[in-house]
Amino acid sequence: MSAEELVDGRRLRGSVTRAKAIEAAAELFAAQGYSATSMGSIASAAGIHSASIYHAFGSKEGLLGAVVEHASDEFYHLLREQSVSSGSLRDGLRGVGVVFEKRPLFLKLLLMLVLERGDGDPGVLRIAADVRLKGRALIRDLLSRQVPAGTGTDLDAASRLIMVALDGAFIARQVDMNASEFTTLMDLIAETAERLLTDTRTRPNRR
């Protein structure tokens, strides 16, 4: 075996180790919380040695950062795909609902981290704020396609309102709402948003 083949083999093993650790950690963090999850339990779930995880990520905090980054990238990639292919606000928000159904782990993880560590960990709050900023930007982009320029519509405020509604919809889906009810709720959110935008466009300017 050549030196290049040896290096490539190590890189492959390293990437596989990272992927296994990230997947296992995401599942455990979301299910039982960050503090209650040990590196040993992550290693056991991933089928690798704890030393390999420390070598790849440096620390549990480093692993957490990698987990959130990976899950966020995957989640928002799917959201962008749905947003680009959407012709209407209703279709766009239905697409958001589809992503919520396909990838609930990321939002569960984020919610768990904020509730568990948000008060005493500014880093966690920064991560959550960045994630929500991305989400609002996608919603704002979706809204901007439905509202002609120069109408005076506050798209930032509208995107925040829709984001809050989506927060509640996601939590309800995890607690006591079936898939059919969730789809109906997403349609209702879209209908409410459409009415809000229509009302804003037709309302005369007040001086």
Backbone bond lengths (Angstrom), bond angles and torsions (degrees), N, CA, C in turn:
res aa  C-N    CA-C-N  psi(-1)  N-CA   C-N-CA  omega(-1)  CA-C   N-CA-C  phi
1 M - - - 1.473 - - 1.524 109.62 -
2 S 1.336 115.70 132.25 1.456 119.78 -179.11 1.522 110.48 -76.85
3 A 1.342 115.22 166.69 1.463 119.93 178.45 1.529 110.56 -63.30
4 E 1.343 116.76 -38.35 1.463 119.96 179.75 1.524 111.18 -64.84
5 E 1.334 116.74 -41.27 1.463 120.51 178.19 1.522 111.01 -63.90
6 L 1.338 116.42 -37.95 1.459 120.62 178.72 1.526 110.62 -64.42
7 V 1.330 116.90 -44.18 1.462 121.20 179.11 1.521 110.64 -63.84
8 D 1.349 116.69 -43.89 1.461 120.32 179.61 1.523 111.17 -62.49
9 G 1.316 116.90 -37.89 1.459 120.79 178.57 1.513 111.58 -65.11
10 R 1.317 116.04 -40.76 1.468 119.96 178.25 1.526 111.04 -65.98
11 R 1.332 115.94 -40.42 1.463 119.29 178.38 1.524 111.01 -62.94
12 L 1.329 115.89 -41.24 1.459 119.86 179.22 1.519 110.71 -63.01
13 R 1.337 115.78 -45.96 1.466 119.19 178.83 1.521 110.42 -62.20
14 G 1.346 115.68 -39.06 1.459 119.36 179.13 1.516 112.33 -64.28
15 S 1.328 117.27 -41.27 1.463 120.44 179.95 1.518 111.15 -68.55
16 V 1.334 116.96 -36.17 1.463 120.92 177.24 1.524 110.13 -66.31
17 T 1.335 116.09 -42.45 1.465 120.52 177.85 1.524 110.88 -59.99
18 R 1.327 117.07 -45.79 1.466 121.36 179.08 1.523 110.82 -60.15
19 A 1.318 116.04 -46.19 1.463 119.87 -177.85 1.522 111.31 -62.99
20 K 1.325 116.77 -43.34 1.466 120.64 179.65 1.528 110.96 -64.37
21 A 1.328 116.38 -43.31 1.464 120.51 -178.91 1.525 110.99 -65.44
22 I 1.325 117.22 -43.18 1.465 121.34 -179.90 1.520 110.86 -63.13
23 E 1.318 116.93 -44.20 1.470 120.48 -179.63 1.526 111.31 -63.70
24 A 1.335 116.20 -46.72 1.467 120.05 -179.16 1.527 111.21 -65.76
25 A 1.332 116.82 -43.10 1.466 120.52 -178.88 1.525 111.26 -64.08
26 A 1.317 117.06 -41.33 1.464 120.34 179.61 1.524 110.99 -59.79
27 E 1.315 116.28 -45.07 1.470 120.79 179.84 1.532 110.77 -62.36
28 L 1.329 116.48 -46.04 1.465 120.37 -175.96 1.525 111.97 -72.47
29 F 1.330 117.51 -41.97 1.465 120.20 178.01 1.525 110.67 -59.24
30 A 1.338 116.41 -43.74 1.460 120.36 -178.15 1.523 111.81 -69.48
31 A 1.333 116.72 -33.12 1.466 120.65 -175.24 1.521 112.96 -81.42
32 Q 1.347 116.93 -39.84 1.464 118.50 -172.20 1.518 114.29 -128.42
33 G 1.326 117.03 2.05 1.455 119.79 178.46 1.518 112.35 95.20
34 Y 1.322 115.19 158.90 1.463 121.19 -178.07 1.520 111.32 -70.09
35 S 1.317 116.87 -49.51 1.466 120.69 -174.93 1.517 112.31 -63.99
36 A 1.334 117.16 -35.25 1.463 121.04 -176.67 1.522 112.95 -80.78
37 T 1.312 117.02 -5.66 1.465 120.85 -177.76 1.520 110.06 -100.55
38 S 1.307 116.82 120.26 1.464 121.16 179.52 1.524 110.45 -92.10
39 M 1.312 115.07 157.71 1.461 119.67 175.83 1.527 110.29 -62.95
40 G 1.331 116.04 -32.33 1.460 119.86 178.29 1.516 112.10 -64.04
41 S 1.337 116.09 -41.31 1.466 119.40 179.72 1.524 111.01 -68.47
42 I 1.319 116.77 -34.31 1.469 120.47 176.25 1.523 110.13 -65.84
43 A 1.337 115.61 -45.49 1.462 120.04 179.24 1.522 110.99 -60.57
44 S 1.327 116.28 -42.12 1.460 120.80 179.88 1.528 111.13 -63.67
45 A 1.336 116.34 -44.52 1.464 120.25 -179.84 1.523 111.78 -66.27
46 A 1.335 115.87 -33.11 1.464 120.24 -178.73 1.519 112.73 -84.65
47 G 1.338 116.72 -14.63 1.457 120.54 -178.31 1.513 113.36 73.41
48 I 1.338 116.13 33.21 1.463 121.19 179.37 1.525 108.94 -134.38
49 H 1.333 116.92 172.75 1.459 121.59 179.94 1.533 110.31 -84.37
50 S 1.324 115.79 146.45 1.468 120.58 177.04 1.520 111.46 -57.86
51 A 1.339 116.03 -37.51 1.462 119.91 -179.36 1.521 111.50 -60.47
52 S 1.330 116.43 -33.76 1.464 120.30 179.15 1.527 110.92 -67.07
53 I 1.335 115.96 -35.20 1.465 119.53 179.00 1.524 110.30 -69.50
54 Y 1.328 116.22 -44.37 1.465 119.29 177.87 1.524 110.80 -62.17
55 H 1.318 116.51 -37.84 1.465 120.45 179.30 1.530 110.40 -64.65
56 A 1.329 116.44 -38.31 1.461 120.64 -176.26 1.524 113.01 -78.72
57 F 1.343 117.31 -34.60 1.470 120.35 -171.58 1.523 114.22 -120.22
58 G 1.318 117.41 -13.18 1.452 121.00 177.38 1.513 114.46 86.70
59 S 1.324 117.19 -40.74 1.460 121.30 -176.91 1.528 109.21 -163.16
60 K 1.313 114.65 173.64 1.465 119.54 175.87 1.528 110.52 -65.12
61 E 1.339 116.91 -37.50 1.465 120.96 176.90 1.526 110.59 -62.39
62 G 1.334 115.61 -40.90 1.456 119.50 178.03 1.515 112.17 -63.06
63 L 1.325 115.75 -39.16 1.464 120.58 177.05 1.527 110.42 -64.85
64 L 1.330 116.72 -42.27 1.462 120.45 178.71 1.527 110.88 -58.90
65 G 1.323 116.27 -45.40 1.458 120.02 178.90 1.521 112.06 -59.38
66 A 1.332 115.89 -41.50 1.465 120.39 179.20 1.523 111.48 -66.97
67 V 1.323 116.28 -38.71 1.469 120.99 178.99 1.526 110.50 -62.13
68 V 1.327 116.60 -49.54 1.467 120.74 -178.00 1.529 110.60 -64.78
69 E 1.319 116.88 -42.00 1.467 120.34 179.97 1.530 110.95 -62.21
70 H 1.333 115.96 -46.71 1.467 120.36 -179.12 1.527 110.99 -63.32
71 A 1.332 116.45 -48.31 1.463 120.57 -177.95 1.524 111.25 -64.87
72 S 1.338 116.27 -38.96 1.461 120.93 179.43 1.525 110.88 -64.69
73 D 1.328 116.68 -45.77 1.469 120.56 -179.84 1.526 111.00 -60.12
74 E 1.317 116.21 -44.59 1.470 120.80 -179.23 1.529 110.83 -65.48
75 F 1.328 115.61 -45.02 1.466 121.29 -177.70 1.525 110.94 -62.49
76 Y 1.329 117.16 -48.15 1.458 119.46 -175.86 1.522 112.61 -77.37
77 H 1.316 117.36 -22.23 1.465 119.50 171.67 1.528 109.65 -62.96
78 L 1.325 116.34 -45.11 1.464 120.51 177.76 1.529 111.42 -65.02
79 L 1.326 116.52 -40.89 1.468 119.66 178.70 1.529 111.38 -62.88
80 R 1.331 116.71 -41.79 1.467 119.68 179.01 1.525 110.90 -63.28
81 E 1.338 116.43 -40.33 1.465 119.79 177.76 1.524 110.78 -60.45
82 Q 1.319 116.24 -43.91 1.460 120.46 179.07 1.525 110.97 -65.41
83 S 1.327 116.30 -40.63 1.462 120.74 -177.33 1.523 111.44 -65.80
84 V 1.329 116.31 -43.53 1.462 120.82 -178.14 1.522 111.37 -63.72
85 S 1.337 116.50 -37.19 1.467 120.45 -176.10 1.530 112.91 -85.13
86 S 1.319 117.73 -0.37 1.463 121.10 -175.63 1.522 111.02 -89.29
87 G 1.334 115.70 131.49 1.450 119.66 179.22 1.514 113.48 -93.93
88 S 1.312 117.46 -18.86 1.462 121.31 -177.88 1.517 109.47 -138.26
89 L 1.320 114.90 166.52 1.462 119.74 178.21 1.524 110.21 -62.77
90 R 1.322 116.62 -40.64 1.461 120.31 179.75 1.536 110.62 -61.73
91 D 1.331 116.42 -45.33 1.465 119.81 178.35 1.523 110.71 -62.87
92 G 1.338 115.54 -39.77 1.456 119.49 -179.38 1.511 112.56 -63.29
93 L 1.331 117.14 -44.72 1.463 120.23 -179.57 1.526 111.32 -72.53
94 R 1.324 116.78 -30.93 1.458 118.48 171.92 1.528 110.06 -62.76
95 G 1.333 115.43 -38.36 1.458 119.52 176.87 1.515 112.02 -62.91
96 V 1.334 116.46 -39.24 1.466 120.33 175.12 1.523 109.79 -59.48
97 G 1.327 116.18 -43.40 1.461 120.33 178.28 1.513 112.27 -60.49
98 V 1.330 116.62 -38.11 1.470 120.97 177.86 1.523 110.44 -62.42
99 V 1.331 116.31 -43.66 1.470 120.02 179.03 1.522 110.46 -65.79
100 F 1.330 117.51 -40.16 1.469 120.69 175.96 1.526 110.53 -56.19
101 E 1.330 116.23 -40.49 1.459 120.83 -178.77 1.528 111.60 -72.27
102 K 1.334 116.31 -38.03 1.460 120.51 -177.28 1.522 112.73 -77.71
103 R 1.326 116.52 -35.19 1.463 120.83 -173.47 1.532 111.33 -129.84
104 P 1.323 118.20 60.96 1.470 119.34 -179.80 1.527 113.11 -72.96
105 L 1.329 116.56 -19.68 1.466 120.20 -173.37 1.524 111.94 -59.04
106 F 1.324 117.47 -42.56 1.457 120.32 -176.20 1.521 111.51 -62.22
107 L 1.333 117.10 -46.29 1.462 119.86 -179.10 1.522 111.46 -68.97
108 K 1.331 117.05 -35.47 1.467 119.94 174.96 1.525 110.10 -61.93
109 L 1.325 115.74 -43.91 1.463 121.04 179.92 1.519 110.71 -61.94
110 L 1.312 116.67 -46.24 1.463 120.65 -178.65 1.523 110.78 -63.37
111 L 1.324 116.81 -43.73 1.459 121.01 179.39 1.521 110.95 -62.85
112 M 1.324 116.54 -43.28 1.461 121.36 179.28 1.529 110.78 -61.15
113 L 1.316 117.00 -43.69 1.463 120.77 -178.10 1.521 111.55 -65.28
114 V 1.334 116.66 -43.35 1.466 119.96 -179.10 1.524 110.60 -64.94
115 L 1.328 117.14 -44.18 1.462 120.53 -179.11 1.524 111.52 -67.69
116 E 1.333 116.56 -35.84 1.463 120.31 -175.42 1.519 112.81 -82.59
117 R 1.339 117.05 -39.30 1.454 119.89 -168.87 1.519 114.41 -126.67
118 G 1.324 117.46 -3.16 1.456 120.08 -173.24 1.512 114.52 -60.52
119 D 1.336 117.86 -38.50 1.464 120.90 -176.76 1.524 112.72 -65.28
120 G 1.328 116.77 -35.50 1.455 119.09 -174.41 1.507 115.17 -112.69
121 D 1.326 117.50 7.67 1.458 120.15 -175.96 1.528 109.85 -135.25
122 P 1.343 117.24 94.90 1.466 120.21 179.75 1.522 112.73 -58.47
123 G 1.337 116.46 -29.26 1.457 119.89 179.86 1.514 112.16 -62.61
124 V 1.328 116.07 -41.14 1.464 120.61 178.56 1.526 110.25 -64.88
125 L 1.329 116.67 -42.04 1.460 120.08 178.86 1.527 111.25 -64.30
126 R 1.331 116.87 -36.47 1.469 119.77 177.46 1.525 110.38 -64.45
127 I 1.340 115.76 -43.01 1.463 119.96 178.48 1.524 109.97 -59.84
128 A 1.336 115.97 -47.76 1.465 120.64 -179.05 1.528 111.14 -62.95
129 A 1.336 116.23 -41.49 1.466 120.21 -179.81 1.526 110.95 -64.26
130 D 1.330 116.84 -41.16 1.467 120.59 178.77 1.526 111.02 -63.53
131 V 1.321 115.76 -42.17 1.464 120.53 179.82 1.524 110.37 -62.47
132 R 1.327 116.26 -44.91 1.463 119.99 -178.79 1.531 111.35 -69.12
133 L 1.316 116.62 -31.08 1.461 119.93 176.01 1.528 110.28 -63.17
134 K 1.325 116.39 -41.63 1.466 120.46 176.52 1.525 110.38 -61.68
135 G 1.324 115.51 -43.45 1.457 119.86 -179.49 1.520 112.34 -62.29
136 R 1.332 116.25 -45.09 1.467 119.49 179.64 1.524 111.23 -65.03
137 A 1.331 116.43 -35.00 1.467 119.69 178.87 1.528 110.82 -63.97
138 L 1.325 116.67 -39.97 1.461 119.90 177.90 1.527 111.29 -66.01
139 I 1.331 115.95 -42.76 1.466 119.80 178.89 1.530 110.25 -64.99
140 R 1.332 116.09 -41.77 1.469 119.92 179.53 1.521 110.59 -61.64
141 D 1.324 116.18 -40.97 1.464 120.15 178.41 1.527 110.51 -62.38
142 L 1.326 115.87 -41.56 1.464 120.45 177.93 1.527 110.75 -62.74
143 L 1.328 116.64 -42.64 1.465 121.05 179.38 1.527 111.61 -66.08
144 S 1.327 116.11 -38.24 1.465 119.81 -175.96 1.524 111.85 -62.90
145 R 1.334 116.32 -24.75 1.467 119.36 178.55 1.528 112.06 -76.79
146 Q 1.325 115.70 -16.71 1.465 119.92 -178.22 1.525 112.46 -98.87
147 V 1.329 116.59 -13.26 1.469 120.47 -173.84 1.526 109.58 -118.13
148 P 1.318 118.72 120.14 1.462 120.74 177.64 1.525 111.39 -61.05
149 A 1.314 115.39 147.37 1.463 119.99 178.52 1.527 110.29 -64.02
150 G 1.324 115.46 147.31 1.455 120.56 176.05 1.510 115.32 84.72
151 T 1.324 117.83 8.83 1.469 120.06 -179.28 1.520 112.21 -83.81
152 G 1.316 116.79 -13.26 1.457 119.84 -178.91 1.512 114.11 83.09
153 T 1.324 116.92 8.05 1.462 120.39 179.73 1.524 110.33 -69.75
154 D 1.315 116.93 131.29 1.461 121.94 178.36 1.528 108.22 -83.99
155 L 1.322 116.37 91.43 1.459 120.63 -176.50 1.522 112.00 -68.93
156 D 1.328 116.97 -29.90 1.466 119.44 178.06 1.526 110.47 -64.39
157 A 1.334 116.08 -46.09 1.462 119.91 179.32 1.525 110.89 -65.40
158 A 1.327 116.66 -40.74 1.465 120.41 179.83 1.524 111.31 -64.63
159 S 1.329 116.62 -40.60 1.467 119.42 -179.91 1.526 111.14 -67.87
160 R 1.331 117.20 -35.02 1.466 120.10 175.96 1.529 110.88 -64.91
161 L 1.331 115.95 -42.14 1.462 120.12 179.82 1.529 111.04 -62.34
162 I 1.322 116.20 -44.87 1.466 119.97 179.31 1.519 110.56 -65.54
163 M 1.326 116.66 -37.66 1.466 120.58 178.96 1.527 110.46 -60.80
164 V 1.318 116.95 -43.17 1.467 120.89 178.71 1.527 110.38 -63.04
165 A 1.330 116.40 -41.52 1.467 120.19 177.93 1.528 110.84 -62.84
166 L 1.324 117.07 -39.78 1.464 120.99 178.86 1.525 111.26 -67.36
167 D 1.336 116.39 -36.20 1.473 119.73 175.36 1.525 110.16 -55.86
168 G 1.336 114.85 -50.62 1.457 119.63 -178.67 1.513 112.39 -63.89
169 A 1.329 116.49 -38.40 1.463 120.47 179.74 1.527 110.85 -63.84
170 F 1.327 116.45 -41.75 1.466 119.66 -179.62 1.524 110.96 -64.17
171 I 1.332 116.52 -45.42 1.468 119.79 -179.89 1.528 110.35 -62.77
172 A 1.330 116.49 -43.23 1.466 119.88 179.15 1.523 111.15 -60.58
173 R 1.320 116.44 -38.19 1.476 120.22 179.70 1.519 111.10 -63.45
174 Q 1.326 117.19 -34.61 1.466 120.51 -179.37 1.523 111.66 -76.22
175 V 1.330 117.02 -24.63 1.466 120.41 -171.72 1.523 113.05 -97.36
176 D 1.329 117.08 -58.75 1.468 117.99 -169.40 1.520 114.13 -147.63
177 M 1.309 118.38 26.98 1.460 120.87 -176.19 1.523 109.89 -127.02
178 N 1.341 116.80 129.85 1.457 119.19 178.31 1.529 110.60 -83.98
179 A 1.333 116.41 175.60 1.461 120.93 -173.64 1.522 112.18 -62.37
180 S 1.329 116.77 -40.48 1.462 120.39 -179.45 1.528 110.99 -65.53
181 E 1.317 116.48 -43.10 1.465 120.69 178.39 1.526 110.79 -64.67
182 F 1.321 116.26 -36.39 1.461 120.82 179.28 1.527 110.52 -64.99
183 T 1.327 117.21 -43.62 1.463 120.99 177.87 1.524 110.91 -61.04
184 T 1.326 116.08 -42.57 1.465 120.51 177.85 1.526 111.11 -61.79
185 L 1.329 116.29 -41.01 1.463 120.34 179.30 1.522 111.06 -65.17
186 M 1.333 117.76 -41.41 1.460 120.50 178.63 1.527 110.61 -62.18
187 D 1.332 117.02 -38.50 1.465 120.29 176.58 1.530 110.76 -64.35
188 L 1.328 116.22 -38.86 1.462 120.48 179.33 1.527 110.88 -65.97
189 I 1.330 116.76 -40.18 1.467 120.38 176.55 1.526 109.91 -61.54
190 A 1.338 116.40 -43.71 1.465 120.64 179.09 1.524 111.17 -63.28
191 E 1.330 116.50 -42.84 1.470 120.83 179.38 1.523 110.92 -62.46
192 T 1.324 116.19 -42.05 1.467 120.46 178.86 1.523 110.76 -64.56
193 A 1.340 116.17 -41.82 1.467 120.33 179.12 1.526 110.86 -64.67
194 E 1.327 116.83 -41.09 1.467 120.36 178.85 1.528 111.06 -62.38
195 R 1.323 116.16 -41.50 1.469 119.93 178.18 1.525 110.83 -64.41
196 L 1.328 115.47 -40.54 1.463 119.91 179.01 1.521 110.67 -61.58
197 L 1.326 116.66 -45.11 1.460 120.47 -178.97 1.526 110.95 -67.59
198 T 1.329 116.73 -39.79 1.466 120.43 178.49 1.521 110.62 -63.87
199 D 1.329 115.76 -42.97 1.463 120.74 179.33 1.518 110.61 -63.01
200 T 1.319 116.54 -39.56 1.467 120.79 -179.63 1.520 110.91 -67.43
201 R 1.344 116.34 -38.86 1.464 120.26 -178.51 1.521 112.40 -69.62
202 T 1.333 115.94 -34.63 1.470 119.43 -175.07 1.520 113.43 -92.59
203 R 1.326 116.86 -11.90 1.462 120.06 -178.34 1.528 109.58 -72.39
204 P 1.323 118.45 130.37 1.470 119.85 179.72 1.521 111.22 -67.59
205 N 1.321 115.13 146.69 1.463 119.48 177.90 1.519 109.98 -67.49
206 R 1.322 114.96 138.15 1.458 120.14 177.97 1.518 109.41 -103.53
207 R 1.302 114.56 130.99 1.467 118.34 -179.27 1.518 109.53 -112.51
